Amino acid sequence: FRIRYIRPLCHLSAAAGIIAQQMHWIKRLQLLAVCFFIASCGDVGSRQTLPFPTPAQHDLVVLTQPGLLTYSTDDNGNPTGLEYDLAQAFAQELGVAVKFEAVEPEQLEARLLRHDYHLAAAWLSPALSPDIQATPPIFLTRDILVQHEASLPLADSKQLAGKTVHVMAGSRQAGTLNRLTKEIPELKVVEIKEGDILELLEKLGNRRIQYVAIDESLEDIANQFVPNLRTTLPLSDTQPIVWQLGRQPNPELRARLNAFIERVQHDGTLARLEDRYLGHVRRLTQADVVKFLGEVETTLPKFRKFFQAAQALTGIDWRLIAAVAYHESHWDPNATSFTNVRGIMMLTEETADRLQVSNRLDPSESILAGARYINILKELLPEEVDEPDRTWLALAAYNIGPGHFNSARTLALKTKADPNSWYEMKRVLPKLAQPKYYQQLKSGRARGGEAVILVENIRSYYDILQRNAAPFAPTPSAAAGLTRLVLEIEERRKAYVKRVAAAKTISATDQDESAGDTPRLPNFGQDASPARLPDHE
């Protein structure tokens, strides 16, 4: 009996082992299936469209990349940029906050394939893949070749054979050049990952490299910083700049974006933003920029401490004050106009008296007084005027005087222009020289067009100084030295005020005494001429 069942029991035991092994593998397969399920759920979640931005619930998520027209930060860490401002305007229309995610150019293409953003505002052209959706065109541009002005210009793309062209890695221009290498195999493309486009162009200006490919929209900006460049060869056809929306954009968001872009292109919003970043860069000639850069090296160091002392006193960036002074006098402390406007900040006698300046030809006094005057003019503007318009408007008033400037603001209201917008006041100020307009104003005629040129040139000089001169960040000892300088200048001003007050008191006393004398008419036949003082030997 036992023997009969021994073999079956052995088979049963073996079968049990096989079953146990199979159960073990089944459990592992089940666990693996669960993992795949969880992973696939996560992937599905990442592919889901972000919810429509709503106040206090869902921010507008914007991908961008560092660039002169896209997204950058100033010396105080504040974000700025043409597309940054435009995205902020769209978020304001929706009533939501914006979350900007700055992505390096070489990483942007892969980042665009994900689904965790609402839009990509990074100076992008439509994607090559038809699956990637985008807004209607916002701007138009093309890729161009830049070279040193002393080099022989290229007139045809075939001349690129055997040439080396540098380009920023991950840029649209890099893609354009790489496509050109298929037609021109001898063309060598070098993609640069470090630094920015202006640093690359500075190498070109110093003739360390031969050619650079850039976006045509940057041409005028580039010429402000590196004036010895020339653009000679278009590398691509004109193409649109859009905001990319990914493969599965939120339908409502896309509709709102399309309507927003159409509106800003027609109501002046886009034109005002373009003017803020590009409107002033076409004013200076190449010779203007070359001369200014030379003066930055040779003359500015003589007055730098006074400009920085003015910033310590007023809070205005010393480089902006220096830009104003350069436009006014080319940093000549003895400058004098035919209307007797004098000094490095070209103060009128009336303004100097109001600011209690004892000597307009003293650069330390003139610079501090000019900076204080700019602040006074800024404070005279209504509270609702935002920066940078407040500064540009104040500088226009600095040029033509607050009386004429207020007349221009009145004229702006009459012509249905916004007196708080520099973009619109640029068109109003020149009308102060036209009879049909200034005859309506109490202040009369003024050269308002010159005020516009002044402000636009100052903006360009300021841009160049921001690139070529460090912000004011003194050491404790340097700060103490500037404080002593400010106090010394202020003490001279106070002493002058006391002298003026004493002189006025003496003059008033003399007038009172002379008023007490009875005036007498001369007798006929009597010599009525005043007695002559004896000559000094």
ROSE-531574 format. One record per residue (C-alpha): residue in three letters; x, y, z. Coordinates in steps of 0.05 Angstrom, whole numbers. Layout:
% ROSE-531574
+-------+--------+--------+--------+
| bator |     xx |     yy |     zz |
+-------+--------+--------+--------+
|   ALA |      X |      Y |      Z |
...
+-------+--------+--------+--------+
END
This chain:
% ROSE-531574
+-------+--------+--------+--------+
| bator |     xx |     yy |     zz |
+-------+--------+--------+--------+
|   PHE |      0 |      0 |      0 |
|   ARG |     53 |     48 |     19 |
|   ILE |     95 |     28 |    -39 |
|   ARG |     38 |     38 |    -88 |
|   TYR |     28 |    108 |    -65 |
|   ILE |    101 |    128 |    -57 |
|   ARG |    110 |    145 |   -131 |
|   PRO |     45 |    184 |   -136 |
|   LEU |     65 |    223 |    -73 |
|   CYS |    132 |    238 |   -103 |
|   HIS |     97 |    262 |   -166 |
|   LEU |     50 |    303 |   -124 |
|   SER |    108 |    335 |    -87 |
|   ALA |    142 |    352 |   -153 |
|   ALA |     78 |    380 |   -180 |
|   ALA |     70 |    422 |   -119 |
|   GLY |    140 |    451 |   -130 |
|   ILE |    124 |    466 |   -202 |
|   ILE |     59 |    499 |   -182 |
|   ALA |     96 |    540 |   -129 |
|   GLN |    147 |    562 |   -181 |
|   GLN |     91 |    581 |   -229 |
|   MET |     55 |    620 |   -175 |
|   HIS |    120 |    657 |   -159 |
|   TRP |    127 |    677 |   -232 |
|   ILE |     54 |    695 |   -236 |
|   LYS |     63 |    741 |   -177 |
|   ARG |    124 |    773 |   -208 |
|   LEU |     87 |    783 |   -274 |
|   GLN |     28 |    813 |   -236 |
|   LEU |     76 |    860 |   -199 |
|   LEU |    109 |    879 |   -265 |
|   ALA |     41 |    891 |   -296 |
|   VAL |     22 |    937 |   -238 |
|   CYS |     87 |    975 |   -248 |
|   PHE |     73 |    983 |   -322 |
|   PHE |      2 |   1005 |   -306 |
|   ILE |     27 |   1057 |   -256 |
|   ALA |     80 |   1081 |   -305 |
|   SER |     30 |   1085 |   -361 |
|   CYS |    -19 |   1123 |   -316 |
|   GLY |     37 |   1172 |   -300 |
|   ASP |     53 |   1180 |   -374 |
|   VAL |    -20 |   1191 |   -390 |
|   GLY |    -22 |   1243 |   -335 |
|   SER |     39 |   1279 |   -365 |
|   ARG |      4 |   1278 |   -433 |
|   GLN |    -59 |   1310 |   -406 |
|   THR |    -70 |   1382 |   -424 |
|   LEU |    -58 |   1431 |   -367 |
|   PRO |   -122 |   1461 |   -340 |
|   PHE |   -143 |   1530 |   -365 |
|   PRO |   -108 |   1584 |   -322 |
|   THR |   -155 |   1611 |   -269 |
|   PRO |   -144 |   1663 |   -215 |
|   ALA |   -114 |   1637 |   -150 |
|   GLN |   -118 |   1565 |   -176 |
|   HIS |    -77 |   1553 |   -239 |
|   ASP |    -21 |   1599 |   -262 |
|   LEU |     -4 |   1610 |   -335 |
|   VAL |     58 |   1566 |   -347 |
|   VAL |    104 |   1597 |   -399 |
|   LEU |    168 |   1566 |   -427 |
|   THR |    220 |   1615 |   -449 |
|   GLN |    295 |   1620 |   -461 |
|   PRO |    346 |   1674 |   -443 |
|   GLY |    353 |   1726 |   -497 |
|   LEU |    353 |   1801 |   -512 |
|   LEU |    281 |   1799 |   -536 |
|   THR |    254 |   1740 |   -496 |
|   TYR |    274 |   1739 |   -423 |
|   SER |    330 |   1769 |   -383 |
|   THR |    341 |   1802 |   -315 |
|   ASP |    368 |   1871 |   -299 |
|   ASP |    420 |   1890 |   -247 |
|   ASN |    368 |   1884 |   -192 |
|   GLY |    344 |   1815 |   -214 |
|   ASN |    279 |   1841 |   -245 |
|   PRO |    257 |   1802 |   -307 |
|   THR |    250 |   1839 |   -372 |
|   GLY |    242 |   1825 |   -446 |
|   LEU |    194 |   1838 |   -504 |
|   GLU |    161 |   1769 |   -501 |
|   TYR |    163 |   1770 |   -425 |
|   ASP |    122 |   1835 |   -425 |
|   LEU |     75 |   1808 |   -478 |
|   ALA |     62 |   1744 |   -438 |
|   GLN |     50 |   1786 |   -376 |
|   ALA |     -1 |   1827 |   -415 |
|   PHE |    -38 |   1763 |   -435 |
|   ALA |    -37 |   1738 |   -364 |
|   GLN |    -64 |   1805 |   -340 |
|   GLU |   -122 |   1797 |   -390 |
|   LEU |   -137 |   1729 |   -360 |
|   GLY |   -129 |   1756 |   -289 |
|   VAL |    -78 |   1703 |   -270 |
|   ALA |     -5 |   1700 |   -248 |
|   VAL |     50 |   1675 |   -294 |
|   LYS |    101 |   1621 |   -280 |
|   PHE |    161 |   1629 |   -326 |
|   GLU |    207 |   1570 |   -337 |
|   ALA |    272 |   1592 |   -370 |
|   VAL |    302 |   1535 |   -410 |
|   GLU |    371 |   1534 |   -442 |
|   PRO |    367 |   1536 |   -518 |
|   GLU |    398 |   1467 |   -529 |
|   GLN |    347 |   1436 |   -482 |
|   LEU |    286 |   1473 |   -509 |
|   GLU |    269 |   1426 |   -566 |
|   ALA |    262 |   1366 |   -520 |
|   ARG |    225 |   1407 |   -469 |
|   LEU |    173 |   1428 |   -520 |
|   LEU |    153 |   1355 |   -530 |
|   ARG |    126 |   1352 |   -459 |
|   HIS |     56 |   1373 |   -439 |
|   ASP |     67 |   1411 |   -374 |
|   TYR |     64 |   1482 |   -402 |
|   HIS |     12 |   1527 |   -433 |
|   LEU |     55 |   1563 |   -484 |
|   ALA |    127 |   1573 |   -505 |
|   ALA |    148 |   1645 |   -516 |
|   ALA |    220 |   1639 |   -537 |
|   TRP |    226 |   1676 |   -604 |
|   LEU |    206 |   1612 |   -640 |
|   SER |    185 |   1598 |   -711 |
|   PRO |    131 |   1546 |   -725 |
|   ALA |    155 |   1475 |   -710 |
|   LEU |    174 |   1430 |   -768 |
|   SER |    127 |   1377 |   -741 |
|   PRO |     54 |   1390 |   -761 |
|   ASP |     33 |   1360 |   -694 |
|   ILE |     60 |   1420 |   -655 |
|   GLN |      8 |   1474 |   -655 |
|   ALA |     22 |   1549 |   -651 |
|   THR |    -10 |   1617 |   -649 |
|   PRO |    -18 |   1662 |   -710 |
|   PRO |     46 |   1700 |   -728 |
|   ILE |     65 |   1754 |   -678 |
|   PHE |    128 |   1782 |   -711 |
|   LEU |    166 |   1769 |   -776 |
|   THR |    241 |   1759 |   -781 |
|   ARG |    297 |   1722 |   -817 |
|   ASP |    367 |   1697 |   -805 |
|   ILE |    425 |   1740 |   -830 |
|   LEU |    501 |   1737 |   -833 |
|   VAL |    543 |   1789 |   -796 |
|   GLN |    616 |   1804 |   -810 |
|   HIS |    668 |   1856 |   -793 |
|   GLU |    661 |   1920 |   -833 |
|   ALA |    733 |   1915 |   -857 |
|   SER |    722 |   1846 |   -888 |
|   LEU |    700 |   1835 |   -960 |
|   PRO |    624 |   1829 |   -962 |
|   LEU |    592 |   1765 |   -984 |
|   ALA |    538 |   1771 |  -1036 |
|   ASP |    518 |   1699 |  -1047 |
|   SER |    509 |   1639 |  -1002 |
|   LYS |    556 |   1598 |  -1047 |
|   GLN |    612 |   1643 |  -1022 |
|   LEU |    604 |   1610 |   -954 |
|   ALA |    643 |   1550 |   -980 |
|   GLY |    707 |   1543 |   -940 |
|   LYS |    683 |   1595 |   -889 |
|   THR |    672 |   1584 |   -814 |
|   VAL |    608 |   1614 |   -785 |
|   HIS |    597 |   1618 |   -709 |
|   VAL |    527 |   1613 |   -681 |
|   MET |    493 |   1604 |   -613 |
|   ALA |    478 |   1531 |   -599 |
|   GLY |    405 |   1512 |   -601 |
|   SER |    385 |   1575 |   -638 |
|   ARG |    343 |   1578 |   -700 |
|   GLN |    404 |   1603 |   -737 |
|   ALA |    441 |   1540 |   -719 |
|   GLY |    387 |   1499 |   -753 |
|   THR |    389 |   1544 |   -814 |
|   LEU |    465 |   1536 |   -820 |
|   ASN |    462 |   1461 |   -810 |
|   ARG |    412 |   1456 |   -867 |
|   LEU |    458 |   1499 |   -910 |
|   THR |    516 |   1451 |   -899 |
|   LYS |    477 |   1399 |   -940 |
|   GLU |    480 |   1447 |   -999 |
|   ILE |    549 |   1474 |   -983 |
|   PRO |    590 |   1416 |   -953 |
|   GLU |    652 |   1461 |   -946 |
|   LEU |    615 |   1507 |   -897 |
|   LYS |    638 |   1497 |   -826 |
|   VAL |    590 |   1514 |   -769 |
|   VAL |    614 |   1525 |   -698 |
|   GLU |    559 |   1525 |   -645 |
|   ILE |    575 |   1564 |   -581 |
|   LYS |    543 |   1542 |   -516 |
|   GLU |    575 |   1592 |   -468 |
|   GLY |    558 |   1666 |   -462 |
|   ASP |    506 |   1705 |   -502 |
|   ILE |    500 |   1733 |   -572 |
|   LEU |    530 |   1801 |   -554 |
|   GLU |    593 |   1767 |   -527 |
|   LEU |    598 |   1728 |   -591 |
|   LEU |    590 |   1792 |   -632 |
|   GLU |    644 |   1826 |   -590 |
|   LYS |    692 |   1771 |   -613 |
|   LEU |    672 |   1787 |   -684 |
|   GLY |    683 |   1861 |   -672 |
|   ASN |    753 |   1845 |   -646 |
|   ARG |    765 |   1802 |   -708 |
|   ARG |    776 |   1739 |   -668 |
|   ILE |    724 |   1704 |   -712 |
|   GLN |    701 |   1719 |   -783 |
|   TYR |    625 |   1709 |   -787 |
|   VAL |    565 |   1703 |   -741 |
|   ALA |    493 |   1685 |   -757 |
|   ILE |    440 |   1725 |   -719 |
|   ASP |    366 |   1741 |   -720 |
|   GLU |    354 |   1803 |   -762 |
|   SER |    313 |   1834 |   -705 |
|   LEU |    378 |   1840 |   -665 |
|   GLU |    416 |   1879 |   -718 |
|   ASP |    403 |   1949 |   -691 |
|   ILE |    414 |   1927 |   -619 |
|   ALA |    480 |   1894 |   -639 |
|   ASN |    504 |   1957 |   -675 |
|   GLN |    496 |   1996 |   -610 |
|   PHE |    546 |   1953 |   -574 |
|   VAL |    592 |   1932 |   -631 |
|   PRO |    590 |   1988 |   -682 |
|   ASN |    642 |   1959 |   -730 |
|   LEU |    595 |   1905 |   -757 |
|   ARG |    559 |   1898 |   -823 |
|   THR |    503 |   1852 |   -845 |
|   THR |    511 |   1827 |   -916 |
|   LEU |    477 |   1762 |   -931 |
|   PRO |    407 |   1736 |   -914 |
|   LEU |    411 |   1663 |   -894 |
|   SER |    336 |   1647 |   -895 |
|   ASP |    270 |   1672 |   -921 |
|   THR |    226 |   1716 |   -878 |
|   GLN |    190 |   1673 |   -827 |
|   PRO |    140 |   1685 |   -771 |
|   ILE |    153 |   1686 |   -697 |
|   VAL |     98 |   1649 |   -659 |
|   TRP |     82 |   1621 |   -590 |
|   GLN |     83 |   1546 |   -593 |
|   LEU |     27 |   1510 |   -556 |
|   GLY |     49 |   1437 |   -559 |
|   ARG |     11 |   1377 |   -587 |
|   GLN |    -52 |   1382 |   -546 |
|   PRO |    -65 |   1455 |   -526 |
|   ASN |   -124 |   1474 |   -484 |
|   PRO |   -178 |   1493 |   -536 |
|   GLU |   -204 |   1551 |   -495 |
|   LEU |   -134 |   1578 |   -482 |
|   ARG |   -117 |   1574 |   -556 |
|   ALA |   -179 |   1613 |   -575 |
|   ARG |   -163 |   1666 |   -523 |
|   LEU |    -91 |   1671 |   -547 |
|   ASN |   -111 |   1679 |   -619 |
|   ALA |   -160 |   1735 |   -600 |
|   PHE |   -107 |   1768 |   -556 |
|   ILE |    -55 |   1769 |   -611 |
|   GLU |   -104 |   1798 |   -661 |
|   ARG |   -123 |   1852 |   -611 |
|   VAL |    -52 |   1874 |   -592 |
|   GLN |    -33 |   1879 |   -665 |
|   HIS |    -89 |   1928 |   -678 |
|   ASP |    -97 |   1969 |   -614 |
|   GLY |    -24 |   1991 |   -609 |
|   THR |     -3 |   1947 |   -550 |
|   LEU |     47 |   1907 |   -592 |
|   ALA |     74 |   1971 |   -624 |
|   ARG |     85 |   2002 |   -555 |
|   LEU |    123 |   1941 |   -531 |
|   GLU |    166 |   1940 |   -593 |
|   ASP |    181 |   2013 |   -584 |
|   ARG |    202 |   2001 |   -512 |
|   TYR |    256 |   1952 |   -533 |
|   LEU |    272 |   1972 |   -605 |
|   GLY |    245 |   2042 |   -617 |
|   HIS |    307 |   2080 |   -595 |
|   VAL |    362 |   2035 |   -623 |
|   ARG |    360 |   2064 |   -694 |
|   ARG |    377 |   2135 |   -674 |
|   LEU |    452 |   2134 |   -664 |
|   THR |    498 |   2128 |   -724 |
|   GLN |    559 |   2084 |   -725 |
|   ALA |    603 |   2145 |   -715 |
|   ASP |    561 |   2166 |   -654 |
|   VAL |    572 |   2098 |   -621 |
|   VAL |    646 |   2095 |   -637 |
|   LYS |    657 |   2165 |   -608 |
|   PHE |    616 |   2149 |   -546 |
|   LEU |    654 |   2084 |   -532 |
|   GLY |    719 |   2123 |   -537 |
|   GLU |    694 |   2175 |   -487 |
|   VAL |    672 |   2120 |   -440 |
|   GLU |    745 |   2097 |   -437 |
|   THR |    779 |   2165 |   -433 |
|   THR |    732 |   2218 |   -403 |
|   LEU |    680 |   2181 |   -361 |
|   PRO |    731 |   2159 |   -307 |
|   LYS |    743 |   2232 |   -289 |
|   PHE |    671 |   2242 |   -269 |
|   ARG |    650 |   2172 |   -248 |
|   LYS |    653 |   2188 |   -173 |
|   PHE |    607 |   2248 |   -182 |
|   PHE |    556 |   2207 |   -221 |
|   GLN |    558 |   2153 |   -167 |
|   ALA |    552 |   2205 |   -113 |
|   ALA |    490 |   2230 |   -149 |
|   GLN |    461 |   2160 |   -148 |
|   ALA |    475 |   2156 |    -73 |
|   LEU |    437 |   2222 |    -64 |
|   THR |    378 |   2209 |   -111 |
|   GLY |    373 |   2135 |   -124 |
|   ILE |    378 |   2144 |   -200 |
|   ASP |    425 |   2095 |   -234 |
|   TRP |    491 |   2132 |   -242 |
|   ARG |    496 |   2106 |   -314 |
|   LEU |    431 |   2140 |   -332 |
|   ILE |    455 |   2206 |   -303 |
|   ALA |    520 |   2197 |   -342 |
|   ALA |    480 |   2184 |   -405 |
|   VAL |    441 |   2249 |   -395 |
|   ALA |    505 |   2288 |   -383 |
|   TYR |    538 |   2259 |   -445 |
|   HIS |    480 |   2279 |   -489 |
|   GLU |    476 |   2348 |   -458 |
|   SER |    550 |   2366 |   -459 |
|   HIS |    592 |   2307 |   -482 |
|   TRP |    618 |   2307 |   -411 |
|   ASP |    648 |   2377 |   -419 |
|   PRO |    642 |   2414 |   -352 |
|   ASN |    653 |   2481 |   -387 |
|   ALA |    600 |   2472 |   -441 |
|   THR |    559 |   2535 |   -456 |
|   SER |    503 |   2544 |   -506 |
|   PHE |    483 |   2609 |   -541 |
|   THR |    423 |   2613 |   -494 |
|   ASN |    471 |   2612 |   -433 |
|   VAL |    454 |   2540 |   -413 |
|   ARG |    518 |   2517 |   -380 |
|   GLY |    557 |   2461 |   -347 |
|   ILE |    563 |   2386 |   -354 |
|   MET |    487 |   2378 |   -343 |
|   MET |    471 |   2441 |   -383 |
|   LEU |    429 |   2476 |   -330 |
|   THR |    393 |   2541 |   -344 |
|   GLU |    408 |   2599 |   -297 |
|   GLU |    337 |   2596 |   -271 |
|   THR |    341 |   2521 |   -256 |
|   ALA |    409 |   2529 |   -224 |
|   ASP |    382 |   2584 |   -178 |
|   ARG |    322 |   2541 |   -160 |
|   LEU |    368 |   2483 |   -143 |
|   GLN |    415 |   2530 |   -106 |
|   VAL |    476 |   2516 |   -149 |
|   SER |    533 |   2565 |   -135 |
|   ASN |    574 |   2547 |   -197 |
|   ARG |    544 |   2513 |   -257 |
|   LEU |    614 |   2499 |   -285 |
|   ASP |    633 |   2458 |   -224 |
|   PRO |    618 |   2386 |   -248 |
|   SER |    606 |   2360 |   -178 |
|   GLU |    552 |   2412 |   -164 |
|   SER |    522 |   2408 |   -234 |
|   ILE |    516 |   2332 |   -234 |
|   LEU |    483 |   2328 |   -165 |
|   ALA |    436 |   2385 |   -183 |
|   GLY |    418 |   2354 |   -250 |
|   ALA |    401 |   2287 |   -217 |
|   ARG |    359 |   2323 |   -164 |
|   TYR |    323 |   2360 |   -220 |
|   ILE |    306 |   2295 |   -256 |
|   ASN |    276 |   2269 |   -192 |
|   ILE |    235 |   2332 |   -183 |
|   LEU |    208 |   2325 |   -254 |
|   LYS |    191 |   2252 |   -242 |
|   GLU |    153 |   2271 |   -178 |
|   LEU |    112 |   2322 |   -217 |
|   LEU |     81 |   2268 |   -260 |
|   PRO |     16 |   2234 |   -238 |
|   GLU |     22 |   2172 |   -194 |
|   GLU |     -8 |   2127 |   -248 |
|   VAL |     52 |   2137 |   -294 |
|   ASP |     93 |   2073 |   -292 |
|   GLU |    167 |   2062 |   -305 |
|   PRO |    203 |   2066 |   -352 |
|   ASP |    154 |   2117 |   -382 |
|   ARG |    160 |   2161 |   -320 |
|   THR |    235 |   2168 |   -331 |
|   TRP |    230 |   2181 |   -406 |
|   LEU |    175 |   2233 |   -396 |
|   ALA |    216 |   2268 |   -341 |
|   LEU |    276 |   2272 |   -388 |
|   ALA |    233 |   2304 |   -441 |
|   ALA |    212 |   2356 |   -390 |
|   TYR |    286 |   2365 |   -372 |
|   ASN |    299 |   2386 |   -443 |
|   ILE |    240 |   2432 |   -459 |
|   GLY |    221 |   2453 |   -389 |
|   PRO |    162 |   2433 |   -346 |
|   GLY |    118 |   2489 |   -374 |
|   HIS |    123 |   2467 |   -446 |
|   PHE |    119 |   2394 |   -425 |
|   ASN |     54 |   2405 |   -388 |
|   SER |     28 |   2440 |   -451 |
|   ALA |     46 |   2378 |   -490 |
|   ARG |      7 |   2335 |   -440 |
|   THR |    -53 |   2381 |   -450 |
|   LEU |    -46 |   2375 |   -525 |
|   ALA |    -43 |   2299 |   -518 |
|   LEU |   -111 |   2299 |   -484 |
|   LYS |   -140 |   2344 |   -538 |
|   THR |   -115 |   2297 |   -592 |
|   LYS |   -139 |   2235 |   -554 |
|   ALA |    -68 |   2210 |   -540 |
|   ASP |    -45 |   2182 |   -474 |
|   PRO |     -3 |   2234 |   -437 |
|   ASN |     25 |   2180 |   -390 |
|   SER |     54 |   2139 |   -448 |
|   TRP |    122 |   2156 |   -476 |
|   TYR |    104 |   2118 |   -540 |
|   GLU |     46 |   2166 |   -552 |
|   MET |     80 |   2229 |   -527 |
|   LYS |    135 |   2217 |   -578 |
|   ARG |     84 |   2234 |   -631 |
|   VAL |     54 |   2293 |   -593 |
|   LEU |    117 |   2332 |   -573 |
|   PRO |    139 |   2350 |   -644 |
|   LYS |     71 |   2385 |   -653 |
|   LEU |     94 |   2439 |   -605 |
|   ALA |    133 |   2469 |   -663 |
|   GLN |     72 |   2472 |   -709 |
|   PRO |     32 |   2537 |   -709 |
|   LYS |    -36 |   2504 |   -712 |
|   TYR |    -20 |   2470 |   -646 |
|   TYR |     24 |   2517 |   -606 |
|   GLN |    -22 |   2576 |   -621 |
|   GLN |    -74 |   2541 |   -577 |
|   LEU |    -25 |   2537 |   -518 |
|   LYS |     -6 |   2589 |   -467 |
|   SER |     67 |   2567 |   -467 |
|   GLY |     75 |   2580 |   -541 |
|   ARG |    124 |   2547 |   -589 |
|   ALA |    175 |   2495 |   -567 |
|   ARG |    223 |   2448 |   -601 |
|   GLY |    188 |   2385 |   -578 |
|   GLY |    221 |   2343 |   -632 |
|   GLU |    288 |   2357 |   -601 |
|   ALA |    262 |   2330 |   -535 |
|   VAL |    243 |   2265 |   -569 |
|   ILE |    312 |   2258 |   -600 |
|   LEU |    345 |   2273 |   -533 |
|   VAL |    307 |   2219 |   -496 |
|   GLU |    317 |   2167 |   -550 |
|   ASN |    391 |   2181 |   -554 |
|   ILE |    398 |   2179 |   -478 |
|   ARG |    363 |   2111 |   -478 |
|   SER |    415 |   2085 |   -527 |
|   TYR |    474 |   2114 |   -488 |
|   TYR |    445 |   2084 |   -425 |
|   ASP |    439 |   2015 |   -458 |
|   ILE |    512 |   2019 |   -479 |
|   LEU |    534 |   2040 |   -409 |
|   GLN |    495 |   1983 |   -378 |
|   ARG |    535 |   1936 |   -422 |
|   ASN |    603 |   1970 |   -411 |
|   ALA |    601 |   1997 |   -340 |
|   ALA |    586 |   1960 |   -276 |
|   PRO |    527 |   1980 |   -231 |
|   PHE |    541 |   2019 |   -168 |
|   ALA |    561 |   1969 |   -115 |
|   PRO |    613 |   2004 |    -71 |
|   THR |    655 |   1973 |    -17 |
|   PRO |    643 |   2002 |     53 |
|   SER |    704 |   2047 |     47 |
|   ALA |    683 |   2072 |    -22 |
|   ALA |    612 |   2084 |      3 |
|   ALA |    639 |   2124 |     61 |
|   GLY |    681 |   2165 |     12 |
|   LEU |    621 |   2180 |    -32 |
|   THR |    580 |   2200 |     29 |
|   ARG |    634 |   2250 |     49 |
|   LEU |    635 |   2276 |    -23 |
|   VAL |    559 |   2286 |    -22 |
|   LEU |    563 |   2321 |     46 |
|   GLU |    619 |   2366 |     21 |
|   ILE |    579 |   2387 |    -41 |
|   GLU |    516 |   2397 |      1 |
|   GLU |    555 |   2441 |     50 |
|   ARG |    579 |   2485 |     -7 |
|   ARG |    508 |   2491 |    -31 |
|   LYS |    483 |   2510 |     38 |
|   ALA |    538 |   2562 |     46 |
|   TYR |    518 |   2591 |    -22 |
|   VAL |    445 |   2594 |      1 |
|   LYS |    467 |   2633 |     63 |
|   ARG |    508 |   2682 |     21 |
|   VAL |    449 |   2693 |    -27 |
|   ALA |    401 |   2703 |     31 |
|   ALA |    449 |   2754 |     63 |
|   ALA |    458 |   2790 |     -3 |
|   LYS |    382 |   2795 |    -12 |
|   THR |    375 |   2822 |     59 |
|   ILE |    427 |   2877 |     46 |
|   SER |    395 |   2894 |    -21 |
|   ALA |    326 |   2899 |     12 |
|   THR |    355 |   2945 |     67 |
|   ASP |    388 |   2990 |     16 |
|   GLN |    323 |   2995 |    -23 |
|   ASP |    285 |   3014 |     40 |
|   GLU |    335 |   3068 |     57 |
|   SER |    334 |   3097 |    -13 |
|   ALA |    258 |   3095 |    -12 |
|   GLY |    259 |   3141 |     49 |
|   ASP |    296 |   3196 |     11 |
|   THR |    252 |   3249 |    -23 |
|   PRO |    266 |   3247 |    -97 |
|   ARG |    284 |   3315 |   -126 |
|   LEU |    281 |   3337 |   -198 |
|   PRO |    341 |   3376 |   -224 |
|   ASN |    334 |   3451 |   -236 |
|   PHE |    334 |   3474 |   -307 |
|   GLY |    403 |   3494 |   -329 |
|   GLN |    434 |   3452 |   -276 |
|   ASP |    479 |   3393 |   -295 |
|   ALA |    435 |   3331 |   -285 |
|   SER |    489 |   3280 |   -299 |
|   PRO |    514 |   3238 |   -241 |
|   ALA |    579 |   3257 |   -209 |
|   ARG |    637 |   3222 |   -241 |
|   LEU |    680 |   3179 |   -197 |
|   PRO |    753 |   3196 |   -198 |
|   ASP |    796 |   3152 |   -242 |
|   HIS |    840 |   3102 |   -206 |
|   GLU |    914 |   3112 |   -218 |
+-------+--------+--------+--------+
END
